[in-house]
Amino acid sequence: MEETYNKGNNLPGKTSGLDWKKKTILLITASFIMGILGGFLGYSIANGNLRNPISGTPIGSKTYNVQEQSAVIDVVKKVSPSVVSITSEGSSQGLFGSILKTNSAGTGFIVDSDGLIVTNKHVVSDTNAKYTVFTSDGKKYSAEVKARDSLNDLAFVKINASNLPVAELGDSDKLEVGQTVVAIGNALGQYQNTVTTGVVSGIGRVITAGDQSGSSQESLDNVIQTDAAINPGNSGGPLLNIGGQVIGINTAMDQQGQSIGFAIPINMIKKQVSSVESSGKIVRPVLGVRYIPITKDLAASDNLKSDKGALVYGGDNPGVVPGSAADKAGIKEADIILKINNDSIDENNSITSILQKYSPGDKVTLTILRDGNQKTVVVTLGSSS
C-alpha cells in the first residue's frame, strides 16, 4: 500500500527552516537581554547599589575594620604626659650698653615623680636666667637648675610638684641600626609635644656640637644618629624605642645635612639620676686624662704602634691631669690606652662611655701601650665632684 506525502509537510522528527530561524533569533535576543541584566547586576553589586531587602546592606559587599598601625600612637600616649617644655627669660647687654631681653625654649622629660627633669645643658646654660617648666596638661612651674654636667650636654631641673608621670628609661646599649625610634619635643619653641619618627641611622658617633651663635662648642662621643627630625626646641626631649622607653636625649642636628640628628645615649645618665636625687649634684668616675681617639689614618700619619685605643695627649695642656687617678697610677703622656678591664677602646667604645659602668672609688685595670711595650696598670677612679 502506498503512503502519500504532501509537499511542504514536516517529516517526522524534522523542523521546518522557518521555525529554526525563529528559535535562533529568540535565543540570540534572550542572550543579549540576559547579558545586559547581568552586567547591570554586577555593576550594582560592585558599587553597593543593590541592597539586601532584609538587612539593608549592599549585596556582595564585605565589611573591613581598618585599624591604623598603633605602635607609634601607643608610644606617644604613654610618654607625652612626662614630656615638658622649658622656657628661659634672661638678659644680655647690647650695643651702647643697652639691656636686651633674651628668651629661649627647649624640652625635658620627668625622671622622678617629685619633679626631677632631665634636659640638655645648653637649654639651661644661662646661670642668670629665670626658667619655667610647662607640663603637658598646661600647668606652669618655676624651675631650679639642680646640676649641669661638665662633660656632657646634660642638666637636671627641679620643679615643686609631686605624683608626676615618669618616663621609663630603656637600655641604649641594645640599640641596633635600623631600629624604629620616636622623638617628642617642643619644636621651634612653640609646638609643644611635636612627634617625629625615624630610625637609628648610626651608633657610636663622635660630633662637635655648638649653639646657634657658634660661641659655645662641645665634643660629644658615642652619640646616637637618627633621621627622626630634631628641630630647634626639641633639645633635651626624649628619643624613644617602639616600647615607649627613653633610649636617648635629643641634643643636636647637622645643619648642613637633612634628617641628621643626634641623641645622647640614656645609659650615660642613669647613674647621674640617682646621684642628683641623693646629693643634688652629678658625681661621675674620672680617670684624669686628655686623649685623642686613634684611627687608622692617625696611626699611619703619626707612625703609632696601634690603630685603635686612646692616645694620651693634652696639646697645650698636660695629657695627664696633675693629682688625678691616672697621675697617681703612673699613666704618662703619649701612652696608648687599649682597654679598661675587658672593654677595648675603639671607634664604638670611648673612655667616657666605658667609664659610665663604674663609680668613683672603683678599681679598674688599664691595658696600655708604652714605647711599643704592652703592660697593665691598676687605677682607682676619682670623682668629678
KEGUFI-789268 format. One record per residue (C-alpha): residue number from 0; residue in three letters; x, y, z. Coordinates in nm, 2 decimals, decimal comma. Layout:
BEGIN
[NUM; ALA; [X; Y; Z]] ...
% end
This chain:
BEGIN
[0; MET; [0,00; 0,00; 0,00]] [1; GLU; [0,14; 0,34; -0,10]] [2; GLU; [0,17; 0,63; 0,15]] [3; THR; [0,12; 0,97; 0,01]] [4; TYR; [0,31; 1,27; 0,15]] [5; ASN; [0,21; 1,63; 0,06]] [6; LYS; [0,48; 1,87; -0,05]] [7; GLY; [0,58; 2,11; 0,22]] [8; ASN; [0,46; 1,89; 0,51]] [9; ASN; [0,71; 1,83; 0,80]] [10; LEU; [0,87; 1,50; 0,81]] [11; PRO; [0,85; 1,31; 1,14]] [12; GLY; [1,14; 1,43; 1,37]] [13; LYS; [1,22; 1,72; 1,14]] [14; THR; [1,19; 2,10; 1,19]] [15; SER; [1,10; 2,34; 0,92]] [16; GLY; [1,35; 2,61; 0,81]] [17; LEU; [1,12; 2,89; 0,93]] [18; ASP; [1,08; 2,75; 1,29]] [19; TRP; [1,46; 2,70; 1,32]] [20; LYS; [1,53; 3,06; 1,22]] [21; LYS; [1,27; 3,19; 1,47]] [22; LYS; [1,42; 3,00; 1,76]] [23; THR; [1,77; 3,11; 1,67]] [24; ILE; [1,66; 3,48; 1,68]] [25; LEU; [1,48; 3,43; 2,01]] [26; LEU; [1,79; 3,26; 2,16]] [27; ILE; [2,02; 3,54; 2,05]] [28; THR; [1,77; 3,81; 2,18]] [29; ALA; [1,74; 3,63; 2,51]] [30; SER; [2,12; 3,61; 2,55]] [31; PHE; [2,16; 3,98; 2,47]] [32; ILE; [1,90; 4,08; 2,73]] [33; MET; [2,05; 3,85; 2,99]] [34; GLY; [2,39; 3,99; 2,92]] [35; ILE; [2,27; 4,34; 2,98]] [36; LEU; [2,09; 4,24; 3,30]] [37; GLY; [2,40; 4,05; 3,42]] [38; GLY; [2,62; 4,35; 3,36]] [39; PHE; [2,39; 4,58; 3,54]] [40; LEU; [2,36; 4,34; 3,83]] [41; GLY; [2,73; 4,30; 3,86]] [42; TYR; [2,79; 4,68; 3,85]] [43; SER; [2,53; 4,73; 4,12]] [44; ILE; [2,68; 4,47; 4,34]] [45; ALA; [3,03; 4,61; 4,29]] [46; ASN; [2,93; 4,96; 4,37]] [47; GLY; [2,70; 4,87; 4,66]] [48; ASN; [2,38; 4,99; 4,48]] [49; LEU; [2,20; 4,67; 4,52]] [50; ARG; [2,09; 4,61; 4,88]] [51; ASN; [1,95; 4,32; 5,08]] [52; PRO; [1,58; 4,39; 5,14]] [53; ILE; [1,60; 4,25; 5,49]] [54; SER; [1,94; 4,38; 5,63]] [55; GLY; [1,97; 4,69; 5,41]] [56; THR; [2,34; 4,62; 5,35]] [57; PRO; [2,48; 4,61; 5,00]] [58; ILE; [2,46; 4,27; 4,84]] [59; GLY; [2,80; 4,12; 4,78]] [60; SER; [2,99; 4,38; 4,99]] [61; LYS; [3,24; 4,30; 5,26]] [62; THR; [3,30; 4,50; 5,58]] [63; TYR; [3,66; 4,57; 5,67]] [64; ASN; [3,77; 4,71; 6,00]] [65; VAL; [4,08; 4,92; 5,91]] [66; GLN; [4,29; 4,99; 6,21]] [67; GLU; [4,59; 5,23; 6,20]] [68; GLN; [4,92; 5,09; 6,29]] [69; SER; [4,91; 5,17; 6,66]] [70; ALA; [5,26; 5,13; 6,79]] [71; VAL; [5,37; 5,49; 6,75]] [72; ILE; [5,04; 5,61; 6,88]] [73; ASP; [5,08; 5,40; 7,19]] [74; VAL; [5,43; 5,54; 7,25]] [75; VAL; [5,30; 5,90; 7,22]] [76; LYS; [5,01; 5,83; 7,46]] [77; LYS; [5,24; 5,66; 7,71]] [78; VAL; [5,52; 5,92; 7,71]] [79; SER; [5,37; 6,26; 7,63]] [80; PRO; [5,25; 6,32; 7,98]] [81; SER; [5,61; 6,31; 8,11]] [82; VAL; [5,75; 6,54; 7,84]] [83; VAL; [5,78; 6,91; 7,94]] [84; SER; [5,86; 7,24; 7,78]] [85; ILE; [6,13; 7,46; 7,94]] [86; THR; [6,15; 7,83; 7,87]] [87; SER; [6,40; 8,09; 7,99]] [88; GLU; [6,40; 8,46; 8,04]] [89; GLY; [6,73; 8,64; 8,06]] [90; SER; [6,90; 8,95; 7,96]] [91; SER; [7,22; 9,05; 7,77]] [92; GLN; [7,40; 9,37; 7,71]] [93; GLY; [7,35; 9,52; 7,36]] [94; LEU; [7,53; 9,80; 7,18]] [95; PHE; [7,59; 10,12; 7,37]] [96; GLY; [7,52; 9,95; 7,70]] [97; SER; [7,15; 9,88; 7,64]] [98; ILE; [7,00; 9,57; 7,81]] [99; LEU; [6,82; 9,33; 7,58]] [100; LYS; [6,58; 9,06; 7,70]] [101; THR; [6,65; 8,71; 7,58]] [102; ASN; [6,42; 8,42; 7,55]] [103; SER; [6,47; 8,06; 7,46]] [104; ALA; [6,29; 7,73; 7,48]] [105; GLY; [6,37; 7,36; 7,50]] [106; THR; [6,24; 7,03; 7,61]] [107; GLY; [6,29; 6,79; 7,91]] [108; PHE; [6,13; 6,48; 8,05]] [109; ILE; [6,04; 6,38; 8,40]] [110; VAL; [6,26; 6,11; 8,56]] [111; ASP; [6,12; 6,13; 8,92]] [112; SER; [5,76; 6,18; 9,03]] [113; ASP; [5,87; 6,45; 9,27]] [114; GLY; [5,97; 6,68; 8,98]] [115; LEU; [6,32; 6,60; 8,87]] [116; ILE; [6,36; 6,66; 8,50]] [117; VAL; [6,64; 6,58; 8,25]] [118; THR; [6,73; 6,82; 7,97]] [119; ASN; [7,03; 6,94; 7,77]] [120; LYS; [7,29; 7,17; 7,94]] [121; HIS; [7,26; 7,42; 7,66]] [122; VAL; [6,89; 7,45; 7,73]] [123; VAL; [6,96; 7,59; 8,08]] [124; SER; [7,32; 7,72; 8,02]] [125; ASP; [7,25; 8,08; 8,13]] [126; THR; [7,31; 8,09; 8,51]] [127; ASN; [7,13; 8,42; 8,54]] [128; ALA; [6,82; 8,33; 8,36]] [129; LYS; [6,48; 8,25; 8,50]] [130; TYR; [6,35; 7,91; 8,40]] [131; THR; [5,99; 7,80; 8,37]] [132; VAL; [5,85; 7,45; 8,30]] [133; PHE; [5,52; 7,38; 8,13]] [134; THR; [5,38; 7,02; 8,17]] [135; SER; [5,17; 6,86; 7,90]] [136; ASP; [4,85; 6,93; 8,09]] [137; GLY; [4,92; 7,31; 8,07]] [138; LYS; [5,05; 7,36; 8,43]] [139; LYS; [5,32; 7,62; 8,48]] [140; TYR; [5,61; 7,58; 8,74]] [141; SER; [5,91; 7,78; 8,83]] [142; ALA; [6,22; 7,57; 8,78]] [143; GLU; [6,55; 7,54; 8,95]] [144; VAL; [6,86; 7,41; 8,78]] [145; LYS; [7,00; 7,14; 9,01]] [146; ALA; [7,31; 7,03; 8,82]] [147; ARG; [7,49; 7,09; 8,49]] [148; ASP; [7,72; 6,82; 8,36]] [149; SER; [8,07; 6,94; 8,30]] [150; LEU; [8,15; 6,66; 8,04]] [151; ASN; [7,82; 6,61; 7,86]] [152; ASP; [7,54; 6,82; 7,73]] [153; LEU; [7,32; 6,72; 8,02]] [154; ALA; [7,15; 6,90; 8,30]] [155; PHE; [6,89; 6,84; 8,57]] [156; VAL; [6,60; 7,07; 8,66]] [157; LYS; [6,37; 7,05; 8,96]] [158; ILE; [6,01; 7,18; 9,00]] [159; ASN; [5,80; 7,18; 9,31]] [160; ALA; [5,54; 6,91; 9,23]] [161; SER; [5,46; 6,55; 9,32]] [162; ASN; [5,29; 6,24; 9,17]] [163; LEU; [5,41; 6,34; 8,82]] [164; PRO; [5,42; 6,09; 8,54]] [165; VAL; [5,77; 5,95; 8,49]] [166; ALA; [5,93; 5,84; 8,16]] [167; GLU; [6,06; 5,48; 8,16]] [168; LEU; [6,43; 5,46; 8,09]] [169; GLY; [6,54; 5,19; 7,84]] [170; ASP; [6,88; 5,03; 7,76]] [171; SER; [7,07; 5,22; 7,49]] [172; ASP; [7,34; 4,95; 7,47]] [173; LYS; [7,09; 4,73; 7,30]] [174; LEU; [7,02; 4,97; 7,01]] [175; GLU; [7,06; 4,85; 6,66]] [176; VAL; [7,09; 5,04; 6,33]] [177; GLY; [6,76; 5,05; 6,15]] [178; GLN; [6,56; 5,03; 6,47]] [179; THR; [6,24; 5,25; 6,48]] [180; VAL; [6,25; 5,55; 6,71]] [181; VAL; [6,02; 5,83; 6,81]] [182; ALA; [6,12; 6,18; 6,91]] [183; ILE; [5,90; 6,41; 7,11]] [184; GLY; [5,98; 6,78; 7,18]] [185; ASN; [5,89; 7,15; 7,19]] [186; ALA; [5,96; 7,21; 6,82]] [187; LEU; [6,08; 7,56; 6,74]] [188; GLY; [5,99; 7,66; 7,09]] [189; GLN; [5,62; 7,69; 7,01]] [190; TYR; [5,49; 7,35; 6,90]] [191; GLN; [5,47; 7,16; 7,23]] [192; ASN; [5,50; 6,78; 7,22]] [193; THR; [5,56; 6,76; 6,85]] [194; VAL; [5,61; 6,40; 6,74]] [195; THR; [5,85; 6,28; 6,47]] [196; THR; [5,95; 5,93; 6,38]] [197; GLY; [6,25; 5,76; 6,21]] [198; VAL; [6,52; 5,50; 6,26]] [199; VAL; [6,85; 5,47; 6,43]] [200; SER; [7,09; 5,57; 6,15]] [201; GLY; [7,41; 5,51; 6,33]] [202; ILE; [7,56; 5,45; 6,68]] [203; GLY; [7,88; 5,55; 6,85]] [204; ARG; [7,92; 5,87; 6,65]] [205; VAL; [8,16; 6,14; 6,76]] [206; ILE; [8,05; 6,50; 6,70]] [207; THR; [8,13; 6,86; 6,79]] [208; ALA; [7,81; 7,03; 6,89]] [209; GLY; [7,76; 7,41; 6,93]] [210; ASP; [7,49; 7,66; 6,99]] [211; GLN; [7,34; 7,86; 6,70]] [212; SER; [7,57; 8,16; 6,77]] [213; GLY; [7,87; 7,94; 6,75]] [214; SER; [8,01; 8,08; 7,07]] [215; SER; [7,99; 7,75; 7,26]] [216; GLN; [8,11; 7,42; 7,13]] [217; GLU; [8,14; 7,08; 7,29]] [218; SER; [8,27; 6,74; 7,18]] [219; LEU; [8,03; 6,46; 7,23]] [220; ASP; [8,12; 6,09; 7,17]] [221; ASN; [7,93; 5,77; 7,15]] [222; VAL; [7,61; 5,95; 7,04]] [223; ILE; [7,31; 5,81; 6,85]] [224; GLN; [7,25; 5,93; 6,50]] [225; THR; [6,88; 5,93; 6,39]] [226; ASP; [6,68; 6,06; 6,09]] [227; ALA; [6,38; 6,14; 6,32]] [228; ALA; [6,35; 6,52; 6,28]] [229; ILE; [6,51; 6,71; 6,57]] [230; ASN; [6,43; 7,08; 6,53]] [231; PRO; [6,54; 7,37; 6,74]] [232; GLY; [6,34; 7,35; 7,07]] [233; ASN; [6,35; 6,96; 7,06]] [234; SER; [6,68; 6,97; 7,25]] [235; GLY; [6,65; 6,78; 7,58]] [236; GLY; [6,35; 6,58; 7,47]] [237; PRO; [6,33; 6,20; 7,47]] [238; LEU; [6,43; 5,97; 7,19]] [239; LEU; [6,21; 5,66; 7,24]] [240; ASN; [6,21; 5,30; 7,12]] [241; ILE; [5,89; 5,14; 7,00]] [242; GLY; [5,82; 5,01; 7,35]] [243; GLY; [5,79; 5,37; 7,48]] [244; GLN; [6,13; 5,36; 7,67]] [245; VAL; [6,37; 5,65; 7,66]] [246; ILE; [6,69; 5,54; 7,48]] [247; GLY; [6,84; 5,88; 7,41]] [248; ILE; [6,83; 6,26; 7,48]] [249; ASN; [6,78; 6,46; 7,17]] [250; THR; [7,07; 6,71; 7,16]] [251; ALA; [7,19; 6,83; 6,82]] [252; MET; [7,12; 6,83; 6,45]] [253; ASP; [7,36; 6,87; 6,15]] [254; GLN; [7,26; 7,20; 5,99]] [255; GLN; [7,45; 7,11; 5,67]] [256; GLY; [7,26; 6,79; 5,62]] [257; GLN; [6,90; 6,67; 5,60]] [258; SER; [6,74; 6,44; 5,86]] [259; ILE; [7,06; 6,40; 6,05]] [260; GLY; [7,01; 6,44; 6,43]] [261; PHE; [7,20; 6,32; 6,73]] [262; ALA; [7,10; 6,20; 7,08]] [263; ILE; [7,30; 6,12; 7,39]] [264; PRO; [7,25; 5,75; 7,49]] [265; ILE; [7,03; 5,72; 7,80]] [266; ASN; [7,27; 5,48; 7,97]] [267; MET; [7,51; 5,77; 8,01]] [268; ILE; [7,28; 5,94; 8,26]] [269; LYS; [7,13; 5,66; 8,46]] [270; LYS; [7,38; 5,68; 8,74]] [271; GLN; [7,36; 6,06; 8,74]] [272; VAL; [6,99; 6,05; 8,80]] [273; SER; [7,04; 5,87; 9,13]] [274; SER; [7,34; 6,09; 9,21]] [275; VAL; [7,14; 6,41; 9,17]] [276; GLU; [6,84; 6,26; 9,37]] [277; SER; [7,07; 6,17; 9,66]] [278; SER; [7,33; 6,45; 9,66]] [279; GLY; [7,19; 6,73; 9,44]] [280; LYS; [7,49; 6,71; 9,21]] [281; ILE; [7,64; 6,50; 8,93]] [282; VAL; [7,91; 6,26; 9,06]] [283; ARG; [8,09; 6,06; 8,80]] [284; PRO; [8,40; 5,84; 8,79]] [285; VAL; [8,70; 6,03; 8,65]] [286; LEU; [9,03; 5,89; 8,51]] [287; GLY; [9,20; 6,22; 8,46]] [288; VAL; [9,35; 6,21; 8,11]] [289; ARG; [9,31; 6,41; 7,80]] [290; TYR; [9,33; 6,20; 7,49]] [291; ILE; [9,28; 6,16; 7,11]] [292; PRO; [9,08; 5,86; 6,98]] [293; ILE; [9,31; 5,67; 6,75]] [294; THR; [9,20; 5,59; 6,39]] [295; LYS; [9,38; 5,40; 6,12]] [296; ASP; [9,46; 5,73; 5,95]] [297; LEU; [9,61; 5,88; 6,27]] [298; ALA; [9,81; 5,57; 6,33]] [299; ALA; [9,95; 5,58; 5,98]] [300; SER; [10,03; 5,95; 5,98]] [301; ASP; [10,19; 5,95; 6,33]] [302; ASN; [10,35; 5,61; 6,30]] [303; LEU; [10,17; 5,48; 6,61]] [304; LYS; [10,21; 5,12; 6,72]] [305; SER; [9,83; 5,07; 6,74]] [306; ASP; [9,54; 5,17; 6,51]] [307; LYS; [9,29; 5,17; 6,80]] [308; GLY; [9,28; 5,29; 7,16]] [309; ALA; [9,32; 5,64; 7,31]] [310; LEU; [9,64; 5,84; 7,28]] [311; VAL; [9,71; 6,04; 7,60]] [312; TYR; [9,77; 6,39; 7,47]] [313; GLY; [9,68; 6,73; 7,60]] [314; GLY; [9,82; 6,97; 7,34]] [315; ASP; [9,86; 7,30; 7,52]] [316; ASN; [9,75; 7,13; 7,85]] [317; PRO; [9,90; 6,83; 8,03]] [318; GLY; [9,77; 6,50; 7,89]] [319; VAL; [9,76; 6,36; 8,25]] [320; VAL; [9,58; 6,59; 8,49]] [321; PRO; [9,81; 6,65; 8,79]] [322; GLY; [9,69; 6,47; 9,11]] [323; SER; [9,43; 6,27; 8,92]] [324; ALA; [9,37; 5,90; 8,93]] [325; ALA; [9,57; 5,84; 8,62]] [326; ASP; [9,86; 6,05; 8,76]] [327; LYS; [9,86; 5,86; 9,08]] [328; ALA; [9,87; 5,53; 8,88]] [329; GLY; [10,17; 5,64; 8,67]] [330; ILE; [10,00; 5,70; 8,34]] [331; LYS; [10,22; 5,92; 8,11]] [332; GLU; [10,18; 6,15; 7,82]] [333; ALA; [10,19; 5,95; 7,48]] [334; ASP; [10,07; 5,63; 7,65]] [335; ILE; [9,81; 5,45; 7,44]] [336; ILE; [9,52; 5,31; 7,65]] [337; LEU; [9,39; 5,00; 7,48]] [338; LYS; [9,15; 4,85; 7,73]] [339; ILE; [8,96; 4,93; 8,05]] [340; ASN; [8,92; 4,60; 8,22]] [341; ASN; [8,79; 4,38; 7,93]] [342; ASP; [8,64; 4,66; 7,72]] [343; SER; [8,85; 4,75; 7,42]] [344; ILE; [8,87; 5,12; 7,33]] [345; ASP; [8,78; 5,17; 6,97]] [346; GLU; [8,55; 5,39; 6,75]] [347; ASN; [8,25; 5,24; 6,91]] [348; ASN; [8,37; 5,24; 7,27]] [349; SER; [8,53; 5,56; 7,41]] [350; ILE; [8,69; 5,60; 7,75]] [351; THR; [8,40; 5,82; 7,86]] [352; SER; [8,13; 5,56; 7,76]] [353; ILE; [8,31; 5,27; 7,92]] [354; LEU; [8,36; 5,46; 8,25]] [355; GLN; [7,98; 5,50; 8,28]] [356; LYS; [7,97; 5,14; 8,40]] [357; TYR; [8,17; 5,24; 8,71]] [358; SER; [8,15; 5,46; 9,02]] [359; PRO; [8,41; 5,68; 9,19]] [360; GLY; [8,64; 5,46; 9,40]] [361; ASP; [8,62; 5,16; 9,18]] [362; LYS; [8,94; 4,99; 9,07]] [363; VAL; [8,99; 4,92; 8,70]] [364; THR; [9,28; 4,77; 8,51]] [365; LEU; [9,41; 4,96; 8,21]] [366; THR; [9,59; 4,78; 7,93]] [367; ILE; [9,84; 5,04; 7,79]] [368; LEU; [10,10; 5,05; 7,52]] [369; ARG; [10,41; 5,24; 7,61]] [370; ASP; [10,72; 5,27; 7,39]] [371; GLY; [10,59; 4,97; 7,19]] [372; ASN; [10,55; 4,75; 7,50]] [373; GLN; [10,22; 4,64; 7,64]] [374; LYS; [10,15; 4,65; 8,02]] [375; THR; [9,87; 4,67; 8,27]] [376; VAL; [9,81; 4,94; 8,53]] [377; VAL; [9,56; 4,94; 8,81]] [378; VAL; [9,38; 5,27; 8,87]] [379; THR; [9,14; 5,37; 9,14]] [380; LEU; [8,89; 5,60; 8,97]] [381; GLY; [8,85; 5,95; 9,10]] [382; SER; [8,53; 6,16; 9,13]] [383; SER; [8,41; 6,46; 8,93]] [384; SER; [8,28; 6,64; 9,25]] 
% end
